[in-house]
Amino acid sequence: MTSQEVVIAGAGLAGLAAAVTLHRAGVPCAVLEAGDDVGGRVRTDVVDGFRLDRGFQILNPAYPAIRRLVDVDALDLGRFWRAVRVADDDRVSLLGNPVDTPKALRDIAARRYLSAKDLAALGALSARVAAGPAKAILDRDDRTTLDELRRAGVSARAVETVFRPFLSGVFLEPGLTTSARFFQLVWRSFLRSAPSLPALGMGELPRQLARALPTTAVHLNTPVEEVGPGRVRTAGGETWTARAVVVATDGSTAAELAGVGEPRWNSGTTWYFAPPRSPLREPVIVVDARGGPVVNTSVVSEVCPTYAPPGAALVSASALSALPEDEVRRALARLYRTDTSRWPLVNRYEIPRALPSMPPPHEIRRPVRLGDGLYVCGDHRDTSSLQGALASGARAARAVLADLGRTAR
């Protein structure tokens, strides 16, 4: 039997955020992780010199929890343009903020997808979302993202050709049925900072958090089988005792261990290809105005050259389901206007539990205290995002500290 003041089940972002918050307050903890590395769903593999994130993921430096917990400069971020390439049958248009993407001005002025009325509606929406504290968004009535766009005055054409294709890749659902509160929080972050990728891959984010802990704090290959008041039992039969136990697993595992409600899941599949040369010399996300099977694609080596070996290129393509590879290649050929039939496939990631779904009304901050010294955290307790996972973990840690009579730093 092993004793520790706090035991955390799971070394994903939520568990690591909880551990770092406790460590900063001088409270020792042990983090028990079932996998062979930290990160949970946020992992990066290196295959033949290519860095492959497990699913299309991006980091927004404007997330409040990122600013509180992470050394952003050390991540050496590469940044996407705050714009999208929108492709249809006869042309590819660049839409975005012309202040930091001047090339977008011509296509915005052409009004092919966004009318003057749409631009005015988006300006008003952006001003309303950016103004005041984030709490103002949380206090608003909730509805679907689709209803929110309609209510803001965005035209049906703009929704179908720009917003639905783009946001389907963010939410991993095609109907824009995700909470408008979450959409507004995401939009607020995009207004404040460009989506980014760490030079060493998204997996560097949890690794940095883990390095902030004592080397003996994280125990890999240690799946937790049972939790209870002041006690954790691992699949290997070891029992840990603690004053507080934090369940920091994905929502389905948390439901099994702690009895919380299990979320519904949005799934996604990401393919990585290595073309002989970059098909688009821009760090930008490309979406299909026709609503094709690939919800987004980008040349990630244009965002971070370190994602590919010198002289090579890496293209990601994401869909909401596991499509046949030849269908993905046909979609990419149309989006990039080039032959993709011979592009080498580096790897494919099918992720059935990619994001907890967030239909309205979505409770942004769900309880983390379960009673009897048991706590729970994860993106299923806040928002389905890096911000939600980190904020939830820190919130659970603050609850532990309060109950132990300690102060967070």
Secondary structure per residue as TSV (DSSP state, phi and psi in degrees):
chain	resnum	aa	ss	phi	psi
A	1	M	-	360.0	134.8
A	2	T	E	-117.5	138.5
A	3	S	E	-113.7	141.5
A	4	Q	-	-151.3	152.9
A	5	E	S	-65.2	-43.7
A	6	V	E	-134.6	134.7
A	7	V	E	-115.9	132.0
A	8	I	E	-116.1	125.8
A	9	A	E	-94.5	105.7
A	10	G	-	117.2	126.9
A	11	A	-	-113.2	38.3
A	12	G	B	-78.3	-168.9
A	13	L	H	-61.0	-40.3
A	14	A	H	-64.4	-47.2
A	15	G	H	-63.5	-40.8
A	16	L	H	-68.5	-38.8
A	17	A	H	-62.2	-40.5
A	18	A	H	-63.1	-44.6
A	19	A	H	-64.6	-43.3
A	20	V	H	-64.2	-41.7
A	21	T	H	-63.1	-42.0
A	22	L	H	-66.5	-42.4
A	23	H	H	-61.9	-41.9
A	24	R	H	-62.3	-28.0
A	25	A	T	-88.6	2.5
A	26	G	T	81.6	18.6
A	27	V	-	-103.3	116.4
A	28	P	-	-70.8	147.8
A	29	C	E	-149.2	160.2
A	30	A	E	-119.4	135.5
A	31	V	E	-112.4	117.8
A	32	L	E	-103.3	118.4
A	33	E	-	-120.0	129.5
A	34	A	S	-69.5	-32.2
A	35	G	S	-82.9	-178.3
A	36	D	S	-92.2	3.7
A	37	D	S	-158.3	165.6
A	38	V	S	-79.0	164.5
A	39	G	B	121.8	-24.3
A	40	G	T	60.4	-119.8
A	41	R	T	-79.5	-7.9
A	42	V	-	-102.2	87.7
A	43	R	-	-133.0	155.2
A	44	T	E	-130.9	127.9
A	45	D	E	-101.6	149.7
A	46	V	E	-110.6	116.3
A	47	V	E	-126.2	115.1
A	48	D	T	53.5	35.5
A	49	G	T	87.3	-4.0
A	50	F	E	-95.1	139.9
A	51	R	E	-96.3	119.5
A	52	L	E	-119.2	109.1
A	53	D	E	-70.9	144.2
A	54	R	S	-79.7	85.7
A	55	G	S	96.5	153.5
A	56	F	S	-71.3	116.8
A	57	Q	-	-135.1	146.9
A	58	I	-	-136.5	157.4
A	59	L	B	-114.7	133.9
A	60	N	-	-110.2	114.6
A	61	P	T	-62.3	-14.8
A	62	A	T	-79.5	-10.2
A	63	Y	-	-58.6	129.0
A	64	P	H	-57.8	-40.2
A	65	A	H	-68.2	-32.2
A	66	I	H	-62.3	-45.5
A	67	R	H	-64.6	-33.1
A	68	R	H	-78.5	-34.8
A	69	L	H	-109.9	-17.5
A	70	V	-	-119.7	141.6
A	71	D	-	-84.2	91.7
A	72	V	T	-63.0	-40.8
A	73	D	G	-59.5	-36.9
A	74	A	G	-67.7	-20.0
A	75	L	G	-75.4	-15.9
A	76	D	-	51.2	66.2
A	77	L	E	-73.8	140.2
A	78	G	E	-100.4	142.6
A	79	R	E	-115.9	136.8
A	80	F	-	-71.6	153.1
A	81	W	-	-64.4	147.4
A	82	R	S	-84.1	69.5
A	83	A	E	-161.9	167.3
A	84	V	E	-133.4	146.3
A	85	R	E	-89.7	123.1
A	86	V	E	-108.8	117.5
A	87	A	E	-107.3	135.4
A	88	D	-	-128.8	-158.9
A	89	D	S	-69.5	-28.8
A	90	D	S	-121.5	-6.0
A	91	R	-	-162.7	166.9
A	92	V	E	-122.3	122.2
A	93	S	E	-109.3	147.4
A	94	L	E	-104.9	120.0
A	95	L	E	-122.0	129.7
A	96	G	E	175.3	-169.3
A	97	N	-	-76.6	111.2
A	98	P	T	-68.0	-13.3
A	99	V	T	-64.7	-44.5
A	100	D	T	-108.8	-2.7
A	101	T	-	-132.2	76.1
A	102	P	T	-57.8	-28.4
A	103	K	T	-61.7	-20.1
A	104	A	H	-75.7	-16.3
A	105	L	H	-59.6	-41.9
A	106	R	H	-61.9	-46.2
A	107	D	H	-73.5	-30.6
A	108	I	H	-66.1	-43.2
A	109	A	H	-64.5	-27.5
A	110	A	T	-70.9	-17.1
A	111	R	T	56.6	35.1
A	112	R	S	-71.0	-39.1
A	113	Y	S	-115.4	-32.3
A	114	L	S	-115.5	114.8
A	115	S	-	-77.0	172.9
A	116	A	H	-59.3	-38.2
A	117	K	H	-64.9	-39.7
A	118	D	H	-62.9	-43.7
A	119	L	H	-62.5	-40.4
A	120	A	H	-66.0	-41.2
A	121	A	H	-64.1	-41.4
A	122	L	H	-68.4	-36.2
A	123	G	H	-62.2	-43.7
A	124	A	H	-66.7	-41.5
A	125	L	H	-61.7	-44.9
A	126	S	H	-63.6	-41.2
A	127	A	H	-63.9	-41.3
A	128	R	H	-67.4	-39.6
A	129	V	H	-72.1	-38.1
A	130	A	H	-76.7	-25.0
A	131	A	S	-76.4	140.8
A	132	G	S	74.3	-178.0
A	133	P	-	-75.7	160.6
A	134	A	H	-61.1	-27.3
A	135	K	H	-59.3	-28.6
A	136	A	H	-62.8	-34.0
A	137	I	H	-69.6	-43.1
A	138	L	H	-64.7	-27.1
A	139	D	T	-84.8	-8.3
A	140	R	S	-78.1	156.9
A	141	D	-	-60.2	142.3
A	142	D	-	-99.0	152.1
A	143	R	-	-157.1	-177.6
A	144	T	B	-74.5	158.4
A	145	T	H	-61.3	-39.4
A	146	L	H	-59.9	-45.3
A	147	D	H	-64.8	-35.3
A	148	E	H	-65.8	-41.6
A	149	L	H	-65.1	-42.3
A	150	R	H	-63.0	-43.5
A	151	R	H	-63.2	-32.7
A	152	A	H	-75.2	-11.4
A	153	G	T	96.2	13.1
A	154	V	-	-75.5	132.8
A	155	S	-	-69.8	157.7
A	156	A	H	-60.5	-37.7
A	157	R	H	-63.6	-43.5
A	158	A	H	-64.7	-38.8
A	159	V	I	-62.6	-48.4
A	160	E	I	-72.3	-32.5
A	161	T	I	-96.8	-20.9
A	162	V	I	-122.5	-58.4
A	163	F	I	-73.5	-42.8
A	164	R	H	-64.5	-47.0
A	165	P	H	-59.0	-44.6
A	166	F	H	-69.4	-50.6
A	167	L	H	-71.7	-23.5
A	168	S	H	-60.2	-35.6
A	169	G	H	-74.4	-25.2
A	170	V	H	-79.2	-46.1
A	171	F	H	-89.9	-17.2
A	172	L	T	59.2	39.9
A	173	E	-	-152.4	141.2
A	174	P	T	-87.0	-15.1
A	175	G	T	-89.6	-3.1
A	176	L	-	55.1	40.2
A	177	T	-	-89.8	3.2
A	178	T	S	-70.2	149.5
A	179	S	B	-49.0	130.3
A	180	A	H	-65.9	-28.3
A	181	R	H	-60.5	-45.8
A	182	F	H	-66.2	-43.1
A	183	F	H	-54.7	-44.8
A	184	Q	H	-66.6	-35.6
A	185	L	H	-66.1	-40.7
A	186	V	H	-65.0	-44.6
A	187	W	H	-61.6	-40.1
A	188	R	H	-60.3	-42.0
A	189	S	H	-67.1	-40.1
A	190	F	H	-63.2	-35.2
A	191	L	H	-66.4	-28.3
A	192	R	H	-92.9	-25.9
A	193	S	S	-160.2	155.3
A	194	A	-	-81.4	138.7
A	195	P	-	-60.8	144.8
A	196	S	E	-141.0	168.8
A	197	L	E	-133.2	134.0
A	198	P	E	-67.0	146.9
A	199	A	T	-58.4	-32.1
A	200	L	T	-97.6	12.3
A	201	G	-	97.9	162.5
A	202	M	T	-61.8	-25.9
A	203	G	T	-63.6	-15.8
A	204	E	H	-69.5	-25.4
A	205	L	H	-62.2	-55.9
A	206	P	H	-66.0	-31.6
A	207	R	H	-63.9	-38.6
A	208	Q	H	-62.7	-43.6
A	209	L	H	-61.0	-42.0
A	210	A	H	-64.4	-34.8
A	211	R	H	-68.7	-17.8
A	212	A	T	-78.4	-6.8
A	213	L	S	-101.2	159.7
A	214	P	-	-56.7	147.4
A	215	T	T	-62.6	-22.1
A	216	T	T	-91.8	2.6
A	217	A	S	-77.7	-35.9
A	218	V	E	-99.4	128.7
A	219	H	E	-116.0	104.7
A	220	L	S	-81.0	165.5
A	221	N	S	52.9	39.6
A	222	T	-	-130.2	75.6
A	223	P	-	-68.7	140.6
A	224	V	E	-92.3	131.5
A	225	E	E	-104.5	-27.4
A	226	E	E	-154.6	140.5
A	227	V	E	-128.8	154.1
A	228	G	E	-160.2	179.7
A	229	P	T	-56.2	113.6
A	230	G	T	70.2	17.6
A	231	R	E	-151.2	142.2
A	232	V	E	-135.7	133.7
A	233	R	E	-117.6	130.2
A	234	T	E	-89.6	166.0
A	235	A	T	-64.7	-22.7
A	236	G	T	-82.3	0.8
A	237	G	S	92.9	-0.8
A	238	E	-	-79.6	142.1
A	239	T	E	-112.5	130.0
A	240	W	E	-110.4	138.1
A	241	T	E	-111.4	148.8
A	242	A	-	-159.3	158.5
A	243	R	S	-74.9	-26.8
A	244	A	E	-143.7	141.9
A	245	V	E	-123.0	128.0
A	246	V	E	-114.8	120.4
A	247	V	E	-90.9	109.7
A	248	A	-	-120.6	43.9
A	249	T	S	-98.5	-179.7
A	250	D	-	-66.3	165.8
A	251	G	H	-60.8	-36.6
A	252	S	H	-69.7	-43.0
A	253	T	H	-67.4	-37.4
A	254	A	H	-62.6	-36.0
A	255	A	H	-63.2	-39.3
A	256	E	H	-70.3	-42.1
A	257	L	H	-81.0	-41.7
A	258	A	H	-114.4	-5.0
A	259	G	-	76.9	14.9
A	260	V	-	-78.2	164.2
A	261	G	-	-65.4	137.2
A	262	E	-	-84.3	132.7
A	263	P	-	-76.2	159.3
A	264	R	-	-81.2	151.1
A	265	W	E	-114.7	142.8
A	266	N	E	-100.5	135.1
A	267	S	E	-109.6	166.0
A	268	G	E	-160.1	158.6
A	269	T	E	-133.0	134.1
A	270	T	E	-123.4	132.5
A	271	W	E	-107.8	146.6
A	272	Y	E	-122.5	127.0
A	273	F	E	-119.6	152.7
A	274	A	-	-121.6	81.4
A	275	P	-	-67.6	159.0
A	276	P	S	-64.7	-23.9
A	277	R	S	-150.1	159.8
A	278	S	-	-65.7	127.7
A	279	P	S	-80.0	-7.7
A	280	L	-	-156.0	115.0
A	281	R	-	-85.5	53.0
A	282	E	S	-144.1	139.6
A	283	P	-	-84.9	74.6
A	284	V	-	-141.6	149.7
A	285	I	E	-84.3	136.1
A	286	V	E	-110.3	131.2
A	287	V	E	-125.8	162.9
A	288	D	E	-102.7	114.7
A	289	A	T	-62.6	-22.9
A	290	R	T	-84.3	-3.9
A	291	G	-	70.4	43.8
A	292	G	-	-71.2	-177.1
A	293	P	S	-69.2	-27.3
A	294	V	E	-89.9	117.0
A	295	V	E	-80.7	-28.1
A	296	N	E	-159.6	156.9
A	297	T	E	-150.0	154.5
A	298	S	E	-158.1	157.8
A	299	V	E	-91.1	92.8
A	300	V	H	-67.0	-23.2
A	301	S	H	-71.5	-14.7
A	302	E	H	-80.1	-24.5
A	303	V	H	-80.3	-49.1
A	304	C	-	-132.6	105.4
A	305	P	G	-57.6	-23.1
A	306	T	G	-70.0	-9.6
A	307	Y	G	-74.2	-11.1
A	308	A	S	-134.6	153.5
A	309	P	-	-62.7	159.8
A	310	P	T	-54.0	131.6
A	311	G	T	82.4	-0.9
A	312	A	-	-110.3	167.6
A	313	A	-	-128.3	152.7
A	314	L	-	-132.5	125.8
A	315	V	E	-114.9	131.0
A	316	S	E	-103.9	148.8
A	317	A	E	-143.3	128.0
A	318	S	E	-121.5	145.3
A	319	A	E	-138.6	166.4
A	320	L	S	-86.6	-5.2
A	321	S	S	-146.5	171.0
A	322	A	-	-84.3	88.0
A	323	L	-	-78.3	157.7
A	324	P	-	-60.9	142.9
A	325	E	H	-59.7	-37.7
A	326	D	H	-66.8	-29.1
A	327	E	H	-69.2	-38.0
A	328	V	H	-64.4	-44.1
A	329	R	H	-62.0	-40.4
A	330	R	H	-64.4	-41.0
A	331	A	H	-63.7	-42.8
A	332	L	H	-66.4	-35.5
A	333	A	H	-61.3	-38.5
A	334	R	H	-74.4	-38.0
A	335	L	H	-71.0	-35.4
A	336	Y	H	-100.5	-4.6
A	337	R	T	57.8	47.6
A	338	T	S	-155.1	164.1
A	339	D	-	-77.1	122.4
A	340	T	-	-112.3	4.6
A	341	S	T	-64.4	-25.7
A	342	R	T	-106.2	7.4
A	343	W	-	-65.5	125.8
A	344	P	-	-64.0	135.4
A	345	L	E	-86.3	122.2
A	346	V	E	-85.2	-45.0
A	347	N	E	-171.4	166.7
A	348	R	E	-137.0	139.1
A	349	Y	E	-123.8	116.7
A	350	E	E	-103.2	118.9
A	351	I	E	-123.1	94.6
A	352	P	E	-68.5	-27.2
A	353	R	E	-114.0	68.3
A	354	A	E	-82.7	-50.4
A	355	L	E	-141.2	135.1
A	356	P	E	-64.4	134.6
A	357	S	-	-71.4	152.2
A	358	M	-	-132.9	66.8
A	359	P	-	-69.8	154.4
A	360	P	S	-79.1	155.4
A	361	P	S	-77.4	126.8
A	362	H	-	-99.3	124.1
A	363	E	-	-79.8	109.4
A	364	I	S	-65.7	-40.0
A	365	R	S	-118.9	95.3
A	366	R	-	-86.0	155.8
A	367	P	-	-58.5	143.2
A	368	V	-	-109.6	-17.7
A	369	R	E	-86.1	127.7
A	370	L	E	-108.1	-6.1
A	371	G	E	95.8	158.5
A	372	D	T	56.2	37.2
A	373	G	T	74.1	18.4
A	374	L	E	-113.8	135.5
A	375	Y	E	-134.7	160.2
A	376	V	E	-140.2	144.3
A	377	C	-	-150.8	167.2
A	378	G	S	146.4	169.4
A	379	D	G	-64.1	-18.0
A	380	H	G	-74.3	-8.8
A	381	R	G	-98.9	-11.0
A	382	D	S	-132.7	-103.9
A	383	T	-	-124.2	152.9
A	384	S	S	-78.7	76.7
A	385	S	S	-162.2	167.9
A	386	L	H	-58.1	-43.5
A	387	Q	H	-57.6	-46.0
A	388	G	H	-62.2	-42.4
A	389	A	H	-65.0	-48.4
A	390	L	H	-65.5	-45.8
A	391	A	H	-63.1	-39.8
A	392	S	H	-63.7	-43.7
A	393	G	H	-62.2	-44.1
A	394	A	H	-65.1	-36.3
A	395	R	H	-67.3	-40.2
A	396	A	H	-64.4	-40.1
A	397	A	H	-64.3	-39.9
A	398	R	H	-64.4	-35.4
A	399	A	H	-65.2	-41.9
A	400	V	H	-60.4	-47.7
A	401	L	H	-60.4	-42.2
A	402	A	H	-62.2	-41.6
A	403	D	H	-72.8	-25.1
A	404	L	H	-88.2	-2.2
A	405	G	T	75.9	25.8
A	406	R	-	-110.8	166.4
A	407	T	-	-115.6	133.0
A	408	A	-	-72.3	148.4
A	409	R	-	-111.8	360.0
